[in-house]
Amino acid sequence: MQPLVDLRNITKDYEGANGNKIRVLSDISLQVTEGDFVALLGPSGSGKSTLLRIIAGLVQPTSGEVLYRGRTFQGTNPGVSMVFQSFALFPWLTVLENVTLGLRYAKLTFQEKRDKALEAIDMIGLDGFESAYPRELSGGMRQRVGLGRALVMDPDILLMDEPFSALDVLTAENLKRDLLELWQGGKIPTKAIVLVTHGIEEAVYMADRALVLSRDPARIVTQVPITLAHWRDKKAEPFTRLVDELYSVLTQQKEIKTILQEQTQPTARKLTALPDVSTGAVTGFMELVDDLGGKVDLYKMGETLAFDLEDLLPIVEICRIFEFCTVTEGDFELTSIGKQVADATVLDRKTIFREQALKNVPFMERILWVLQSKRNSQMPREFFLEILQKNLGKDDAEAQLDALIAWGRYAELFAYDEDSKMLYLEEVEAVEEVTD
């Protein structure tokens, strides 16, 4: 069977500071055929949405080919439509007008467009709201309008970019079930669906195939077939086993970049990227795990805490970087150092964090080395930002430096003044000298 969409060796680069290239997607090959419901999973910032936009033709790849029904195309992909996370409705248009907008370039009469839009509105369960404006609708109803606008185009492939993440739990569950009913019952013309999600359970509940992406740059790590019959019981052992398998794959990934060949320190080492997560979230999670015996199933823990992938992965990654845990087949287990942290006093905990940060976060060590090398023991934030930007890009470098500063301050390695944008040592003599 000829693929509806065929991605061949897709690479995507963006231009970073000083004109250097930042690669976000590397050698991605993917086929979507009729009957496919594919879920794309991966850490935050792994390029899932970029990949979806390349399929849609909204973003052009740096290299590689995107074929629709065996042919290349110019501009947007003629066989797809897209549902966005943010609803993307025009507030001055009614429900009917927003849905009809999907047919703006269709070669149909005004009445034909209206009839198709009314049919789509009825299909998504908004009959009676044709004249309502977005401000009159709940979040779930607004997302239904976005879905109707996509479906009215009779797309071969429906692309969905985290369409349920802005909704409350009950509304999201209701919309997922309604979409599955339309899909399973053949009530929509769509021949395939590609869903970007940060919810592992969501992927196993809805999709028939899950693709896991790495990051920096994104590659397809594995493809997991999901052959469970609909409707799927989230409490059943086959379901939870698949969720555990995907958790295991995702939590084994290391977010490490090889950067920083600058001579800011005699020994060049890899930069360990710190996820954006608070110290309180990490220590609180470790205390909870310790209270539960030191080992937990991440899927069950996430379900208990109402945490999804985007909530759990940063916490798990910090714990892995600082050697506070091991993760095996979806099970999170505290190491001896992790147990010490969970049981320690506030001051002792800071001491452990300080030791582990210098041991496992090379750029933290570099910051301290630079500050200790300066006669006045201080350095502008911009100095470290420029180093990070050379390989991370402006936005990612800003976020990474914010995370490094937050953890450095918590561990009392250095201080930071927001007004002057200056990193500095409060008591030089209180900080141990960093050796090569």
Secondary structure, 3 states (H helix, E strand, C coil): CCCCEEEEEEEEEEECHHHCEEEEEEEEEEEECCCCEEEEECCCCCCHHHHHHHHHCCCCCCEEEEEECCECCCCCCCCEEEECCCCCCCCCCCHHHHHHHHHCCCCCCHHHHHHHHHHHHHHCCCCCCCCCCHHHCCHHHHHHHHHHHHHCCCCCEEEEECCCCCCCHHHHHHHHHHHHHHHHCCCCCCCEEEEECCCHHHHHHHCCEEEEECCCCECEEEEEECCCCCCCCCCCHHHHHHHHHHHHHHHCCCCEECCCCCCCCCCCCCEECCCCCCHHHHHHHHHHHHHCCCEEEHHHHHHHHCCCHHHHHHHHHHHHHCCCEEEECCEEEECHHHHHHHHCCHHHHHHHHHHHHHHHCHHHHHHHHHHHHCCCCEEEHHHHHHHHHHHHCHHHHHHHHHHHHHHHHHCCCCEEECCCCEEECCCHHHCCCCCC
